[in-house]
Amino acid sequence: MEYEVIMPQLERTMKRTRIVEWRRLVGHDIKLGQVLFVAETSKGTYYYEAKVSGVLSKILVRAGEYVDTQAVVGIITNDKEEL
């Protein structure tokens, strides 16, 4: 099963934000609550925590790139077999 990692709306008027760095890489095990990536807005830095446990199978938005609010930035699967 796949879980989409969605860029949340971090500020009320925010439409885009930049991913500063990914803290986990493709193939890494992910635990619920673990920081996946760091995003930067005009008002500060935000640490996005995993909403599910599994394996990071895809990174769709690289560090340094801007992304729209509610866009899919990564995929977490249940296990490495699904990679």
NUDREN-630128 format. One line per field, with one value per atom (N, C-alpha, C, O, CB): atom name; x, y negated, z negated. Coordinates in pm, 1 decimal, padded with zeros to 6 digits. Each point is the difference from the previous one (the first is absolute). Glycine has a CB too. Layout:
<recs>
atom [CA  ...]
px [X  ...]
py [Y  ...]
pz [Z  ...]
</recs>
This chain:
<recs>
atom [N  CA  C  O  CB  N  CA  C  O  CB  N  CA  C  O  CB  N  CA  C  O  CB  N  CA  C  O  CB  N  CA  C  O  CB  N  CA  C  O  CB  N  CA  C  O  CB  N  CA  C  O  CB  N  CA  C  O  CB  N  CA  C  O  CB  N  CA  C  O  CB  N  CA  C  O  CB  N  CA  C  O  CB  N  CA  C  O  CB  N  CA  C  O  CB  N  CA  C  O  CB  N  CA  C  O  CB  N  CA  C  O  CB  N  CA  C  O  CB  N  CA  C  O  CB  N  CA  C  O  CB  N  CA  C  O  CB  N  CA  C  O  CB  N  CA  C  O  CB  N  CA  C  O  CB  N  CA  C  O  CB  N  CA  C  O  CB  N  CA  C  O  CB  N  CA  C  O  CB  N  CA  C  O  CB  N  CA  C  O  CB  N  CA  C  O  CB  N  CA  C  O  CB  N  CA  C  O  CB  N  CA  C  O  CB  N  CA  C  O  CB  N  CA  C  O  CB  N  CA  C  O  CB  N  CA  C  O  CB  N  CA  C  O  CB  N  CA  C  O  CB  N  CA  C  O  CB  N  CA  C  O  CB  N  CA  C  O  CB  N  CA  C  O  CB  N  CA  C  O  CB  N  CA  C  O  CB  N  CA  C  O  CB  N  CA  C  O  CB  N  CA  C  O  CB  N  CA  C  O  CB  N  CA  C  O  CB  N  CA  C  O  CB  N  CA  C  O  CB  N  CA  C  O  CB  N  CA  C  O  CB  N  CA  C  O  CB  N  CA  C  O  CB  N  CA  C  O  CB  N  CA  C  O  CB  N  CA  C  O  CB  N  CA  C  O  CB  N  CA  C  O  CB  N  CA  C  O  CB  N  CA  C  O  CB  N  CA  C  O  CB  N  CA  C  O  CB  N  CA  C  O  CB  N  CA  C  O  CB  N  CA  C  O  CB  N  CA  C  O  CB  N  CA  C  O  CB  N  CA  C  O  CB  N  CA  C  O  CB  N  CA  C  O  CB  N  CA  C  O  CB  N  CA  C  O  CB  N  CA  C  O  CB  N  CA  C  O  CB  N  CA  C  O  CB  N  CA  C  O  CB  N  CA  C  O  CB]
px [00083.8  -00083.8  00088.8  00105.3  -00289.7  00142.1  00076.4  -00069.5  -00122.7  00211.6  -00007.1  -00048.5  00068.0  00122.7  -00163.0  -00038.3  00055.3  00039.7  -00078.3  -00062.4  00261.9  00048.1  -00040.2  00048.6  00150.0  -00286.2  -00057.7  00060.7  00013.3  -00227.7  00251.4  00049.1  -00118.1  -00092.4  00280.2  -00184.7  -00111.4  00006.8  00103.7  -00111.1  -00102.9  -00002.1  00053.2  -00068.7  -00130.1  00321.3  00068.5  -00036.2  00013.8  00170.6  -00230.6  -00044.7  -00133.9  -00028.6  00267.6  -00319.3  -00135.3  -00004.5  -00087.4  00025.1  00153.6  -00002.0  00102.2  00016.2  -00092.7  00143.7  00105.2  -00056.2  -00096.9  00233.6  -00074.6  -00037.4  00114.2  -00022.9  -00134.7  00282.4  00119.5  00101.2  00002.8  -00042.0  00121.8  00108.9  00117.7  -00013.1  -00149.3  00276.6  00120.9  00040.6  00003.5  00071.7  -00044.4  00056.4  00148.6  00071.1  -00247.9  00223.9  00140.3  00085.3  00106.3  -00176.0  00022.4  00077.1  -00090.4  -00097.6  00303.4  -00172.6  -00064.5  00084.7  00121.3  -00222.9  00039.0  00071.5  00011.5  00084.6  -00165.8  -00001.6  00003.7  00013.2  -00042.8  -00098.6  00200.6  00021.6  -00083.8  -00050.4  00283.6  -00247.9  -00074.5  00060.2  00121.4  -00180.5  -00029.0  00042.9  00015.3  00010.1  00103.2  -00111.4  00012.6  -00132.2  -00107.9  00286.0  -00166.4  -00117.1  -00046.1  00081.4  -00003.9  -00207.9  -00061.2  -00084.5  -00073.3  00071.5  00011.8  -00083.0  -00098.0  00032.6  00152.8  -00303.3  -00101.7  00059.7  00059.7  -00240.7  00166.2  00049.5  00142.9  00047.5  -00200.6  00221.7  00138.7  00001.3  -00085.7  00157.8  00024.5  00010.0  00043.1  00103.8  -00046.6  -00139.0  00029.6  00075.9  00098.7  -00302.7  00155.6  00065.0  -00016.9  -00082.4  00043.1  00119.8  -00005.3  -00047.8  00052.7  00135.5  -00287.4  -00053.3  00021.5  00004.7  -00177.1  00185.2  00023.7  -00109.9  -00032.3  00282.3  -00306.1  -00100.2  00055.0  00110.9  -00303.0  00114.0  00044.5  00009.6  00066.4  -00170.4  00037.7  -00001.8  00085.5  00009.6  -00235.1  00287.8  00084.2  00019.0  -00030.2  -00045.8  00127.2  00032.1  -00099.5  -00039.4  00284.0  -00284.9  -00098.7  00056.7  00057.0  -00246.5  00174.8  00045.8  -00121.3  -00083.9  00283.6  -00208.5  -00114.1  00022.5  00100.2  -00144.7  -00047.7  00009.6  -00086.9  -00109.5  00155.3  00003.9  -00072.2  -00131.9  -00007.0  00225.4  -00321.0  -00133.1  -00022.6  -00095.2  00009.8  00175.5  -00007.8  00141.3  00097.5  -00314.9  00227.2  00127.2  00007.6  -00103.0  00110.3  00113.2  00018.0  00138.1  00096.9  -00341.8  00253.2  00125.2  -00020.3  -00099.0  00165.3  00026.1  -00008.3  00035.3  00115.1  -00054.4  -00160.8  00022.5  00026.3  00064.1  -00209.1  00096.0  00022.5  00010.6  -00071.7  -00052.4  00214.5  00007.2  -00034.8  00072.0  00106.6  -00287.4  -00049.3  00043.8  -00001.8  -00192.1  00232.8  00046.8  00134.8  00008.8  -00247.7  00342.7  00134.9  00023.8  -00070.9  00150.4  00020.8  00041.5  00037.8  00067.6  00013.7  -00125.8  00027.4  -00112.4  -00003.9  00241.9  -00329.9  -00111.4  -00120.1  -00022.7  00102.0  -00154.8  -00124.9  -00113.7  00003.8  00083.2  -00187.7  -00113.8  -00127.4  00000.7  00144.5  -00254.9  -00129.9  -00054.3  00029.6  -00074.7  -00033.8  -00071.1  -00089.8  -00061.2  00067.7  -00014.0  -00081.0  00054.5  -00067.5  -00126.4  00314.8  00062.7  00062.6  00042.1  00002.0  -00038.0  00065.2  00150.4  00047.1  -00248.4  00277.0  00144.9  00077.0  00119.4  -00153.8  -00033.1  00064.6  -00101.9  -00119.4  00315.4  -00146.1  -00085.4  00063.6  00119.8  -00204.5  00002.1  00041.4  -00078.9  -00121.8  00177.4  00014.5  -00066.9  00012.0  00072.6  -00024.9  -00121.0  -00000.7  00131.1  00041.8  -00284.3  00307.7  00124.7  00090.0  -00042.2  -00076.7  00243.2  00099.4  -00033.7  00048.1  00122.5  -00251.3  -00038.7  -00074.6  00005.4  -00018.1  -00056.7  -00077.5  00084.8  -00049.7  -00142.5  00320.9  00089.6  00026.3  00073.5  00032.7]
py [00117.6  -00117.6  -00124.6  -00001.6  00126.8  -00228.2  -00124.2  -00111.2  -00007.2  00076.2  -00154.8  -00118.9  -00120.2  -00005.2  00132.3  -00223.5  -00121.3  -00099.7  -00030.1  00066.3  -00086.9  -00105.3  -00132.2  -00033.4  00174.8  -00215.1  -00122.5  -00122.0  -00003.0  00125.1  -00223.0  -00125.9  -00073.4  -00041.8  00025.8  00000.6  -00069.3  -00150.8  -00054.1  00236.4  -00248.4  -00146.7  -00046.5  00010.2  -00021.3  -00040.0  -00034.6  -00138.4  -00027.9  00174.5  -00232.5  -00134.2  -00025.0  00057.6  -00142.0  00000.7  -00023.6  -00044.0  00043.9  -00103.2  -00025.5  -00051.4  00068.5  -00039.9  -00177.7  00317.4  00067.0  00081.0  00074.3  -00064.8  -00024.9  00078.6  00089.4  00104.3  -00285.1  00139.2  00076.8  -00007.7  -00095.8  00051.1  00147.1  00000.8  00075.3  00064.3  -00075.2  00002.7  00065.4  00110.4  -00019.4  -00193.0  00328.8  00108.0  -00026.5  -00004.7  00172.9  -00185.3  -00032.1  00126.4  00002.2  -00199.7  00303.3  00124.2  00116.9  -00014.8  -00111.6  00241.6  00125.1  00063.0  00013.4  00020.9  00004.2  00062.5  00150.9  00062.8  -00244.9  00240.9  00142.4  00012.4  -00088.4  00150.9  00047.0  00023.5  00118.4  00077.4  -00170.9  00107.4  00111.4  00131.3  00020.0  -00157.0  00225.6  00129.2  00002.8  00107.4  -00071.3  -00153.3  -00005.8  00035.7  -00034.0  -00142.1  00245.6  00027.6  -00130.4  -00082.9  00321.0  -00254.8  -00119.6  00042.8  00098.6  -00218.6  00046.6  00025.5  -00115.4  -00115.2  00248.9  -00102.3  -00100.1  -00110.5  00028.6  00145.8  -00299.6  -00113.2  -00040.9  -00102.6  00174.2  00007.1  -00031.6  -00114.0  -00005.0  00246.1  -00331.1  -00111.5  00053.0  00065.0  -00225.8  00131.9  00041.5  -00106.9  00028.3  00112.6  -00264.9  -00108.3  -00131.4  -00013.1  00133.2  -00216.9  -00134.4  -00093.6  00002.6  00046.0  -00130.7  -00097.3  -00140.0  -00020.2  00185.8  -00261.1  -00138.8  -00088.4  00007.6  00032.6  -00123.7  -00097.1  -00139.5  -00015.7  00177.1  -00261.1  -00137.6  -00031.9  -00096.0  00029.8  00146.4  -00026.8  00094.9  -00016.0  -00072.7  00187.5  00089.4  00136.2  00022.1  -00142.0  00211.7  00135.9  00096.4  -00016.7  -00042.1  00159.2  00097.3  00140.0  00030.5  -00186.5  00241.4  00138.5  00090.1  00012.5  -00063.8  00113.7  00085.9  00139.5  00064.6  -00197.0  00178.2  00131.5  00101.0  -00032.5  -00076.4  00231.5  00107.5  00028.9  00004.6  00094.0  -00079.7  00031.8  00150.0  00045.5  -00258.1  00290.6  00146.0  00057.4  -00069.5  00066.2  00129.1  00072.7  00076.5  00033.3  -00012.9  00007.5  00076.1  -00023.9  -00016.6  00003.7  00011.3  -00021.2  -00114.8  -00002.1  00246.8  -00339.8  -00109.8  00057.1  00035.4  -00212.2  00185.5  00063.9  -00099.9  00034.3  00150.6  -00309.0  -00100.7  -00138.9  -00033.8  00176.1  -00221.3  -00143.2  -00070.2  00013.4  00013.0  -00100.5  -00063.1  -00145.6  -00055.1  00208.4  -00215.1  -00139.4  -00003.5  00030.4  -00125.1  00057.8  00000.3  -00120.1  -00100.4  00221.7  -00108.7  -00110.6  -00119.5  00014.5  00146.9  -00279.7  -00122.7  -00040.5  -00113.9  00169.8  00036.1  -00029.8  -00055.4  00031.9  00149.3  -00264.7  -00052.5  00092.6  00064.5  -00301.4  00242.4  00087.9  -00070.1  -00077.7  00283.7  -00176.8  -00055.6  00069.2  00116.7  -00172.1  -00017.0  00057.0  00112.9  -00011.0  -00210.8  00328.6  00118.9  00087.5  00093.8  -00222.7  00100.3  00085.1  00122.0  -00006.4  -00194.4  00310.8  00121.2  -00019.1  -00028.6  00175.5  -00131.1  -00019.3  00131.1  00005.9  -00234.3  00332.8  00128.4  00110.6  -00025.3  -00090.2  00240.4  00117.8  00090.5  00028.0  -00041.7  00059.5  00099.0  00127.4  -00004.4  -00174.9  00293.9  00128.8  00081.0  -00036.1  00032.8  00114.5  00086.2  00072.9  00020.6  00007.7  00010.7  00073.9  -00013.8  -00051.0  00212.2  -00115.4  -00013.8  00084.8  -00028.9  -00018.1  00150.0  00085.9  -00080.4  00034.6  00162.6  -00303.8  -00080.2  -00098.2  -00063.4  00087.6  -00039.1  -00089.0  00058.4  -00058.9  -00021.3]
pz [00000.0  00000.0  00000.0  -00063.7  -00058.0  00192.3  00007.7  -00078.4  -00006.0  00231.0  -00284.4  -00068.8  00063.4  00007.5  -00225.4  00263.3  00060.5  -00107.3  -00090.1  00293.9  -00193.7  -00089.5  00066.0  00108.1  -00199.0  00025.9  00054.8  -00068.7  -00122.3  00174.9  00027.2  -00057.1  -00063.4  00069.9  00103.1  -00304.5  -00066.2  00020.3  00038.5  -00208.0  00143.6  00003.5  -00134.4  -00101.6  00264.5  -00163.3  -00124.1  -00052.1  -00119.1  00191.4  00016.9  -00037.2  00067.6  00104.9  -00131.8  -00031.5  00049.0  00145.9  00074.8  -00306.0  00272.2  00137.4  00091.2  00115.3  -00207.6  00042.9  00075.9  00116.4  -00015.4  -00192.5  00324.1  00116.6  00046.1  00061.3  00005.6  -00096.7  00036.6  -00112.8  -00077.2  00322.3  -00252.9  -00097.0  00060.3  00104.2  -00299.4  00129.4  00050.5  -00095.8  -00121.5  00235.5  -00057.7  -00080.8  -00012.3  00100.4  -00025.2  -00196.8  -00025.4  00003.4  00062.1  -00201.1  00071.7  -00002.9  -00034.3  -00073.5  00006.9  00120.1  -00038.7  -00109.4  00015.5  00216.4  -00341.9  -00111.0  00017.6  -00063.7  -00085.1  00233.4  00031.8  00151.4  00074.1  -00278.5  00249.7  00142.4  00047.3  -00081.4  00063.1  00149.9  00056.7  -00050.1  00003.3  00202.0  -00251.7  -00052.7  -00150.7  -00059.4  00272.5  -00275.9  -00146.5  -00067.1  00048.4  -00026.3  -00134.8  -00082.7  -00064.2  -00040.7  -00003.8  00036.3  -00057.7  -00118.8  00007.6  00216.8  -00333.1  -00117.4  -00017.4  00028.6  -00138.9  00064.1  -00029.1  -00085.9  -00103.8  00119.3  00025.3  -00076.6  00031.4  -00048.9  -00125.5  00255.1  00035.9  00103.7  00088.2  -00135.7  00036.0  00094.4  00136.4  00012.7  -00200.3  00290.2  00137.0  00077.3  00067.9  -00072.4  -00007.4  00072.5  -00074.2  -00090.6  00306.6  -00174.7  -00056.8  00110.6  00111.2  -00279.2  00137.5  00095.2  -00055.5  -00121.3  00205.3  00005.9  -00039.4  00058.1  00118.6  -00129.5  -00074.9  00043.3  -00026.7  -00051.1  00004.2  00081.8  -00024.2  -00148.5  -00039.2  00255.0  -00298.3  -00144.2  -00082.8  -00121.7  00155.0  00031.0  -00078.3  00061.9  00117.3  -00314.1  00115.1  00041.9  -00062.8  -00115.5  00139.2  00052.2  -00044.2  00017.8  00104.8  -00044.6  -00160.6  00005.0  00019.5  -00089.2  -00060.0  00266.1  00032.5  -00057.1  00030.7  00179.7  -00292.7  -00063.4  00073.5  00046.1  -00267.5  00231.9  00067.8  -00071.4  -00122.9  00200.8  00001.5  -00052.9  -00009.6  -00063.3  00160.3  -00032.6  -00002.4  -00006.3  00028.7  00102.4  -00168.5  00005.3  00131.1  00058.7  -00311.3  00298.5  00123.1  00056.8  -00074.0  00120.1  00086.3  00072.2  00097.7  00073.1  -00096.4  00025.6  00096.7  00137.1  00025.3  -00201.3  00264.9  00129.7  00111.9  00099.3  -00175.1  00061.2  00104.3  -00061.5  -00094.2  00260.1  -00111.0  -00029.3  00130.4  00098.9  -00284.4  00186.4  00122.1  00014.2  00110.0  -00120.4  -00099.8  00002.0  -00071.1  -00118.9  00121.2  00070.0  -00056.1  -00091.1  00007.0  00196.0  -00287.7  -00086.3  00086.7  00101.8  -00279.9  00136.3  00073.8  00093.2  00046.6  -00061.5  00043.0  00090.5  -00076.3  -00116.7  00270.6  -00084.2  -00054.2  00039.2  00104.7  -00093.6  -00096.4  00023.9  -00045.7  -00095.4  00067.5  00098.2  -00036.4  -00124.4  -00025.5  00266.6  -00317.3  -00114.0  00049.8  00106.3  -00231.0  00048.7  00027.3  00112.4  00042.4  -00121.1  00127.9  00101.4  -00066.3  -00115.5  00261.7  -00074.0  -00048.0  00016.9  00110.0  -00049.9  -00169.2  00004.8  -00015.8  00029.4  -00121.6  00046.2  -00018.5  -00018.9  -00016.0  -00083.3  00101.4  -00018.5  -00104.3  00004.7  00234.1  -00333.7  -00099.3  00027.1  00016.9  -00191.4  00178.7  00018.4  -00127.1  -00092.6  00339.5  -00249.6  -00119.7  -00021.1  -00113.9  00144.5  00077.4  -00017.4  00122.2  00103.8  -00253.1  00136.1  00106.1  00122.2  00109.6  -00284.0  00158.0  00111.8  00106.6  00118.0  -00274.1  00116.0  00093.9  00077.5  00093.1  -00243.2  00113.9  00073.0  00136.9  00079.2  -00292.7]
</recs>
